[in-house]
Amino acid sequence: MDEHELMGNMKISKAVAKMAVPSVISSLVTVLYNMADTFFVGQTGDPLQVAAVSLTNPIFILMMAFANMFGMGGSAVLSIAMGEKNEKRAKNASSFVTYASLIVGVVFMAVLLVFMNPILGLFGANQETYEFARGYTLHISYGAPFIIWSAAASFIVRAEGASKEAMIGSMIGTVVNIVLDPIFISVLGQGTAGAAIATTIGNVLASAYYLWYFLKKSRVLSLRWKDFTVKDGILTRTCASGLPTAIFSALMSVSTIVLNQLLVGYGNAPVAAIGIVFKANMFITFLQMGLANGVQPLLGYNYGAGNMQRFRNVESYTKKCCLIAGAAATVLYFVFREPIIRLFISDEEVVAYGIQMLIAYMLSGPVIGLLFVNMNCMQSVGHAFPATLLSVLRQGILLIPLLYFLRAFFGLEGVILGQPLTDYIAVLLSVFLWRKIRKNLENNT
């Protein structure tokens, strides 16, 4: 199918479905991928190992921050270039994303290996959890270049219109991880270290698939060094467009560290519980994030082509889908809240904390998709700053002080309510900011 037919002419519901369904599947595959380590480590029945995986989770989130910056930013630049029929710029954007991801991945690996001890201390590892956390960090470190590039490449492949291929790449990494996790964790007795080994192998194979796609299947994507450039706005536009998503992920890492530090004061059980809840609740969040991310190429293409009416229709339809999907997922999770927690671990203390935390985190489930769609709309029209502001507020400037404030007045219950309260504030701000930007755009056309 011609890309212009899909992006510019196809019926909105069909175009959104064609782009969003594979993206949603990829996002849910990512959820399974992230759940796998916690699930299989939980089958050991050892809350300390589950707590260790929770403590090291910020490392993976931080890797995703860079992957999302290059992937989302490169996707935005690539989508606009394709809308403008600028093939050279599309090649520049895809090549930049590849080499920037690999360079940052190597730096990431070096930092983790050299500064592992102080990093784990900062994350809240104590005498009981340190060795488990160290084993996971050691083996995830050398997978950093593959983890970052495979995630970024999925965005770029999807931006070309190959949503199915992007989904396949994500599924390869996840399926391999799920198959290898029980082998390394339980059969070979590697515990948390085995979880990291399985994750790294899965990402190596996913990277190999994307390498094949770039070289053999793609029409416009490039891996050639001669197409790599930081000039002509490639570096600045990619990083600026992807910065909101990157800051969102990076500050999620920071806030997770702060949250773990606050919870560890109540024992290792709450730390293990929040790790499980964080992974379980990703289903609700990533379901809607997948919808929002999936339509980003549609938004970028139509903005680049000057078709604002179609842009608005895509936005409106996607928001309706997010509200329906978010509400349905939240109800499902509320009904099955205890079985969901017990799926990961049977320790009664961890289960009790987990149920309480999961209920709190579900409160923003029906509306969180509006935030992601509004942020993607802002990025697609080149207004990266307000989207960045929302990310900073949701995961940093607002959330972290709020966690300390709520703990001072309400103790553990206050800490648990920090994230959903922050989510609602961020959603309301996103509605206000995007309406203002959209009005200005419409007045100028």
Secondary structure by P-SEA (a helix, b strand, c coil): cccccccccccaaaaaaaacaaaaaaaaaaaaaaaaaaaaaaaaccaaaaaaaaaaaaaaaaaaaaaaaaaaaaaaaaaaaaaaccaaaaaaaaaaaaaaaaaaaaaaaaaaaacaaaaaaaaccccccaaaaaaaaaaaccaaaaaaaaaaaaaaaaaacaaaaaaaaaaaaaaaaaaaccccccccccaaaaaaaaaaaaaaaaaaaaaaaaccccccccccccccccccaaaaaaaaaaaaaaaaaaaaaaaaaaaaaaaaaacaaaaaaaaaaaaaaaaaaaaaaaaaaaaaaaaaaaaaacaaaaaaaaaaaaaaaaaaaaaaaaaaaaaaaaaaaaaccccaaaaaaaaaaaaaaacccccaaaaaaaaaaaaaacaaaaaaaaaaaacccccaaaaaaaaacccaaaaaaaaaaaaaaaaaaaaaaaaaaaaaaaaac
